[in-house]
Amino acid sequence: MADRYRGTIYVGVTADIAARAVQHREGKGGSFTHRYGLTRLVYLERYDDITDAIAREKAVKKWNRAWKIRAIEEQNPEWHDLFDTLNM
């Protein structure tokens, strides 16, 4: 999640990305995302196994900011909100 182009970034994991994105957009997703207004879904990776997803989240959280920005911009160069592209 992000607040704007190259703004504050939050990395998380969920079994239901659409529902979790709605929570963040409504300010109910968590204190960090609420405090910084992180409502824009700018990057996602899908995994069939939650264990794999959690391992990836932990790894990405350890990345430096430049690596996170590079990953986002490889998938979403304009930092568009991907929420509307989710098949809910």
C-alpha positions as CSV (number, residue, x, y, z in Angstrom):
1,M,0.0,0.0,0.0
2,A,1.1,3.6,-0.6
3,D,-0.2,7.1,-0.2
4,R,1.1,8.5,-3.5
5,Y,3.7,8.1,-6.2
6,R,7.0,7.2,-4.5
7,G,5.5,8.0,-1.1
8,T,5.2,6.0,2.1
9,I,5.1,2.2,1.5
10,Y,3.5,-0.5,3.6
11,V,4.1,-4.3,3.0
12,G,1.7,-6.8,4.4
13,V,0.2,-10.2,3.7
14,T,-3.4,-11.4,3.6
15,A,-5.5,-14.3,2.4
16,D,-8.1,-11.9,0.9
17,I,-6.5,-8.9,-0.8
18,A,-9.8,-7.3,-1.9
19,A,-11.2,-7.3,1.6
20,R,-7.9,-6.1,3.1
21,A,-7.6,-3.3,0.6
22,V,-11.1,-2.1,1.4
23,Q,-10.2,-2.0,5.1
24,H,-7.1,0.1,4.4
25,R,-9.1,2.4,2.1
26,E,-11.7,2.9,4.9
27,G,-8.9,3.6,7.5
28,K,-9.6,0.4,9.4
29,G,-6.6,-1.6,8.1
30,G,-4.1,-0.8,10.8
31,S,-2.6,2.1,12.7
32,F,0.4,2.6,10.4
33,T,-1.7,2.6,7.2
34,H,-4.3,4.8,8.8
35,R,-1.8,7.3,10.2
36,Y,-0.1,7.8,6.8
37,G,-3.1,7.5,4.6
38,L,-2.0,4.5,2.8
39,T,-5.0,3.7,0.6
40,R,-3.5,2.9,-2.8
41,L,-2.7,-0.7,-3.7
42,V,0.3,-0.3,-5.9
43,Y,1.9,-3.8,-5.9
44,L,0.8,-7.3,-5.2
45,E,2.1,-10.9,-5.6
46,R,-0.3,-13.9,-5.4
47,Y,0.6,-17.2,-3.8
48,D,-1.3,-20.4,-3.5
49,D,0.3,-21.3,-0.2
50,I,0.0,-18.7,2.7
51,T,3.3,-20.0,4.1
52,D,5.0,-18.9,0.9
53,A,3.3,-15.6,1.1
54,I,4.3,-15.0,4.7
55,A,8.0,-15.9,3.9
56,R,7.9,-13.5,0.9
57,E,6.4,-10.7,3.1
58,K,9.1,-11.1,5.7
59,A,11.8,-11.0,3.0
60,V,10.4,-7.9,1.3
61,K,10.1,-6.1,4.6
62,K,13.8,-6.4,5.0
63,W,14.5,-4.9,1.6
64,N,15.8,-1.3,1.4
65,R,13.4,1.3,0.0
66,A,15.1,1.5,-3.4
67,W,14.5,-2.3,-3.9
68,K,10.9,-1.9,-3.0
69,I,10.4,1.0,-5.4
70,R,12.1,-0.9,-8.2
71,A,9.8,-3.9,-7.6
72,I,6.7,-1.6,-7.7
73,E,7.8,0.2,-10.8
74,E,8.6,-3.0,-12.7
75,Q,5.0,-4.0,-12.2
76,N,3.3,-0.6,-12.0
77,P,5.5,2.3,-13.3
78,E,2.9,5.0,-12.7
79,W,1.9,3.8,-9.2
80,H,-1.7,3.4,-10.2
81,D,-4.2,2.1,-7.7
82,L,-4.6,-1.6,-8.6
83,F,-7.7,-2.0,-6.5
84,D,-10.1,-1.8,-9.4
85,T,-8.1,-4.5,-11.3
86,L,-8.9,-7.1,-8.6
87,N,-11.4,-9.7,-9.5
88,M,-13.5,-9.6,-6.4
